[in-house]
Amino acid sequence: MQLEVRIERLGVKGDGVAESPQGPVFVPFALPRELVRIAVEPGNERAELIELLEPSPDRIAPICPHFGSCGGCALQHLEDQAYLDWKRDSVVAAMRSRGLDPEIEKVRPVPVGSRRRAALALGRGRAGLALGYRRARSHELIDIDVCPVLTPRIVAGLPKLKQALAPLLGGKREARVSVTETESGLDIVVEGIRPTPASLGAFAGKAASLGVARLNADGESIGPAPSPEIVLSGARVRLPAGAFLQASREAEAVLVGLVREGAGGAKRVADLFAGLGTFTFALAGDAAVDAFEADEAALQALTEAARKTPKLKPVRGLVRDLFREPLSPKELQAYDAAVFDPPRAGAAAQAEALAKSEVPRLVAVSCNPGTLARDLRILVDGGYRIARIVPVDQFLFSPHVEMVAHLVR
Ligand SMILES: C[S@@+](CC[C@H](N)C(=O)[O-])C[C@H]1O[C@@H](n2cnc3c(N)ncnc32)[C@H](O)[C@@H]1O
């Protein structure tokens, strides 16, 4: 059935939302106030945009030729400030859903071409070999030759990388390929296939000419730089295959600045969910830092780097599952600031313990407004005050947003 509808708002995933006789419908690539003709099946809330009858003044030309077909980006067709406001609104809505109404600052922008980590797929499709993202709302792979989100070095490497990785597929249709730009070159992790030793050997012979430092496949690493490094606040840290790394160096710099501000002049800091030490090294110039993390390989890389980096206050790396065994209020007495940067699931158990602690300053870093709001609610109920929340546009053109919150008591 075809209908004319007026788009009322943007949904959380970036689709235009309109009221129709059958209730709310979600229209991809439509913007608020636009009049559009849509096709929608009875009982289905997802519509297809057939014709743009009255475009929004906020509509702009997307910067990528793949936009609209590639599932990697949701929103390149909205003017910059309206786009950043939409991201901010998603944080406001998440906080309100937990009864919180703190001031949410303007979203800090991050430049295009700055994403240093890409999760791609390699496969043989109808159009031949492809290395890229999935088509929007489909399993089909789109071959990516340009991508304004990724760093130029990653984009430039993709065509040759695709050809060199293809023999690794063997008889399999697809593999997951993650590409990270490191100081030593590109770091590739291939999952979902078991390449033969011969195909890995052939790839190893070409790796240096492809700018590849390391290829990790099925848990085994080959390549000219088997321990690629990244630099975190001046510390050279070995990157274990698959370890967490902030998606953009520029976003990392903004997050680090905000974390340092939030920790104030603290002299003893607990860095919870520390990963490779993005915040540990930023704080350890002025404060003794205890870094808690569940991933042993990441923590080992962090402690090795701490030993080699001059002019740091003492850094300790402690393996700990903070979901099952959060730091207790008694253990937290040792610190005058705590930073926590959990995965998307948030840090409910750790927030409960922090809420009963006397740590004067907390900094929460999160990529999920829903779980951040839940954890902040726990802390506010425990007597903390939210001093500021700053969203950072780390995940350009996607519905995702990074946030830093400062809390005090
Ligand atoms: C969002 S990352 C942040 C890492 C680091 N703060 C950074 O900025 O690079 C979340 C980290 O939490 C770790 N993690 C996940 N579950 C955990 C758990 N139950 N206990 C402790 N750490 C965990 C992950 O290994 C990952 O390093």
PDBQT file of the ligand as one rigid body, heavy atoms in Angstrom, charges set to zero:
ROOT
HETATM    1  C1  LIG A 501      34.755  -0.052  26.271  1.00  0.00    +0.000 C 
HETATM    2  S1  LIG A 501      36.210  -0.959  26.580  1.00  0.00    +0.000 S 
HETATM    3  C2  LIG A 501      37.203   0.252  27.380  1.00  0.00    +0.000 C 
HETATM    4  C3  LIG A 501      38.658  -0.031  27.465  1.00  0.00    +0.000 C 
HETATM    5  C4  LIG A 501      39.548   1.163  27.825  1.00  0.00    +0.000 C 
HETATM    6  N1  LIG A 501      39.012   1.940  28.921  1.00  0.00    +0.000 N 
HETATM    7  C5  LIG A 501      39.793   2.051  26.627  1.00  0.00    +0.000 C 
HETATM    8  O1  LIG A 501      39.273   3.182  26.601  1.00  0.00    +0.000 OA
HETATM    9  O2  LIG A 501      40.503   1.645  25.719  1.00  0.00    +0.000 OA
HETATM   10  C6  LIG A 501      35.659  -2.020  27.845  1.00  0.00    +0.000 C 
HETATM   11  C7  LIG A 501      36.714  -2.915  28.443  1.00  0.00    +0.000 C 
HETATM   12  O3  LIG A 501      36.068  -3.713  29.448  1.00  0.00    +0.000 OA
HETATM   13  C8  LIG A 501      36.644  -5.000  29.441  1.00  0.00    +0.000 C 
HETATM   14  N2  LIG A 501      35.687  -5.896  30.082  1.00  0.00    +0.000 N 
HETATM   15  C9  LIG A 501      34.600  -6.500  29.532  1.00  0.00    +0.000 A 
HETATM   16  N3  LIG A 501      33.949  -7.209  30.468  1.00  0.00    +0.000 NA
HETATM   17  C10 LIG A 501      34.637  -7.052  31.623  1.00  0.00    +0.000 A 
HETATM   18  C11 LIG A 501      34.449  -7.529  32.940  1.00  0.00    +0.000 A 
HETATM   19  N4  LIG A 501      33.421  -8.319  33.253  1.00  0.00    +0.000 N 
HETATM   20  N5  LIG A 501      35.321  -7.161  33.898  1.00  0.00    +0.000 NA
HETATM   21  C12 LIG A 501      36.370  -6.347  33.600  1.00  0.00    +0.000 A 
HETATM   22  N6  LIG A 501      36.614  -5.873  32.364  1.00  0.00    +0.000 NA
HETATM   23  C13 LIG A 501      35.747  -6.214  31.385  1.00  0.00    +0.000 A 
HETATM   24  C14 LIG A 501      36.917  -5.278  27.969  1.00  0.00    +0.000 C 
HETATM   25  O4  LIG A 501      37.901  -6.280  27.824  1.00  0.00    +0.000 OA
HETATM   26  C15 LIG A 501      37.360  -3.900  27.465  1.00  0.00    +0.000 C 
HETATM   27  O5  LIG A 501      38.759  -3.786  27.560  1.00  0.00    +0.000 OA
ENDROOT
TORSDOF 0
